[in-house]
Amino acid sequence: VDSTILISGETGTGKEVLANFIHRHSHRADRPMVEINCAALPENLLEAELFGYEKGAFSGAYSTKLGKFEIAGTGTLLLDEIGSLDPALQSKLLRAIEEKEFERVGGNTLIPLRARIVACTNSNLEQKMRDGEFREDLYYRLSIAEINIPPLRERREDIPVLIDYFIAKDALDISFTPEAMHLMQAYDWPGNVRQLRNFAAKMDLLERKRITEDAVRHALGIPD
């Protein structure tokens, strides 16, 4: 399907990985996948990055600049950390998605929105709606298809599979004893899959051999 998608989950669960997977397996796979972190820029700069701006729109706008919506074209636009959007920008984003058109900052020409929108968040958007911090109508527009990625502590059976994957993908020269793996499956991994991958890389750097339970306990700061 070609609807908007909202991917939610804690930091490190792999939301961007899933978004890229969806793009690669869609009919838009041969078109751009453009990403922007909504929490990384202040409101005025984020609006210009999303919608672009016309020459002279503000001080320093010496030429016209395309925004992420235009750069994405008929590809996919990933809006990461969508929960951090300012309410005024939420309104403008909602209008662009509903009307499938937008204007550059300082412009008055309507430009078609052709990109597919995928949004990611580690925030509880339902709580933000109750608190008046996130628009309900934007939430419903974004979450036509909604995917929640559970934290690693709720899918501990994935840990051995993920470790094998990271060892192969990152060419790590390590292996884990059954006792070490059991301890890793008992650990909560607050940083989720990202922490697990970094942990494997750290053990490869420090050990470069078969990793024991004691080595895992020491590296993760687990008391005896």
N, C-alpha and C positions, 0 to 999 in steps of 0.2 A: 504494500500500500504506500501511498505518497503523502500521508497525513503528517501533521506536526507530532513530535515525540518529546516527552518529558522523561528524563532519566534521573532518578534520585538515588541517593546512597551516601554513606559516610565518606569522608576523605580517604582516598587510597583504595577504594573498592574496584576501580576500573571503569568509571563512567565514560571517560574519553575513549578508552579502548573499545567499549561497546558502541559508542557513537561512530567511531571510524569503521568498525565492523559492519554496522548497518549501512553506512555509505558505500563501502566496497561491494556489498551484495545487493545494491539497488540498481535501478536502471540509470542512475546518475553517476555510476562508478567511474566513468571516463571524464567526468567534469570536476571542477574544483571542490575541495573540502576546505572551507575557510573557518577558522576558529578565532574567537575573541573572548577574553576573560572579562566579564562584566564587573568584577571586583577590583580589577587592576588599574582602572582609570577613573578620575573624577567625572562627575555627571556631564560637564560641558565638553570635555574631550571625548567621552564615550559616545555622546550623540554624534559628534563629527566623525568618529571612527565608524560608527554604524551606518549613518546616512550619507556621509560625505559632505562636502561644502562647496559653495560657489566662491569664486574670486571676490575678495572684498567683503565677505560675510562677517568677518571680525578682524581685529587687529592681528596681523601676521598671516592672513589668508591671501597670499600673493598670487595664487593660482587655484584653479578648480581641482578638487581632489575627490576621487571616487571613494565611496564608503564600502564597508564589508558586504552590504547587500548587493551592490553592483558587481563587486569583484567576484562574489560567489556565482553570479550569473544564474545558470540553470542547475548548478550543483547543490551543495549542502552548506548551510550556515550553522555552525555550532556556537550556541550562546552558553558559555560556561559560567557557573555561579550566578544564575539568573535571579536568585533570591536577593541579591544585593542591589538590584536596579532601583534607582530613585523613582518615587511615584509618578513624577511628571514624565519621565522617560518610559515608564511602564505604559502610560496612556498613549504615547506616540508609537510604541512598538505594537500595541494592540491594534491601533488604527491601521498600521502598515500591514499586519497579518490579515485583518478582516477585509480590508479594501484591496489587498494585493497590489499596493502602490504606495509610493512615498515621495517626499521632496528632500533634496539636499538642504542643508542648513544655509539659509540666505537665498534659497531659490524658490521659484514658484512653478516649476515644471514638474508634472507628475511622471514618475519613473516606475515602470512595472516591477513588482517584486516577483521574481521567478524562482528564487531559491527555495529549497525545502528547509524548514526550521527544525533543528534538534536542540533542545535546551537541557542543561544539566544543573543539578543543585545538590548541595549537602545540607541545605536548610530544610526545616519543616515548614513547607509552604502553607499547609492548612493552619498551623498555629499563627503564621505571619498574616494570613487572611483574617483570623479572629482578632488579631491585634491591630488590624487596619494598616498593616505594612505592605501588603501585597494584594493587588486587585483580583477579585474573584473571577471577573470575566476574562482576564488575561490567563489566569490559571486554567480555566476550562478550555480556553482556546489552545493553550500549549499542550494540555494533557489529553488530547484526543486518543493518543496511544501513550500509556504510562508504564514505565518499567522501573521497578525498585530493585536495586542490587543489594542483597543482604550482606552484612559485615562478615568477615572471615570467621569470627567466633561462632557464627550460626551455621557454618558449613565446614566444619573442621575436617570432614572426610576429603575435602578438596586439597588440603595442605600437601600430602605426599605427591599428588598429581601435579600441583603447581611447582613444587620443588624440582621434580624430574624435568618439567618443562623449562624452568629457569636454568638448570644445570646444562641442558642441551642448547638452549637458545644463546646463553651467555658464555658457552664453552668453559664452564667452571670445572676445576679439577678436584672435586670433592664428592663424598658420599656420606650418608648418615647411618649410624647404627640403629637398629630397631628401637632401642631404649631412647636414643636421642629424638627420633621421630615421634615417639609416644609423648615425650615431654613437649615437643613443639605443638602437637595436637591439643595438649592440655592448656597451652598458653593462649591468652585472649587476643593478641595482636591488635592493639589499639590503632596502629597505622595501617591495618588491613593488608591487602595484597602488596601494596607498594613497600610496606615495612618488611614483609616476608622476602621480597626480591632483594632488597638492600641488605637484609640479614645474610642471605645466601652469598651475596657478593663479598660481604665482610668476612665471612667464614673462609671463603676461598683465599682472600688476601692474607688472613692470619694463619690459617692452618695448612691449606693445600694437601689435605690427607683425609682419612676417614674421621668424621666428626663424632665425638662421643657425647654421652649425656652430660658429663661434667663440663665439657666445652660449651654446650648449648646453655646450660644453667648459668655459667659465668658470663657469657656474652649477653644474655637477656636479663641478667640481674635477678634471677629466680633464687630465693633462699633455699638452703638445703632442707 
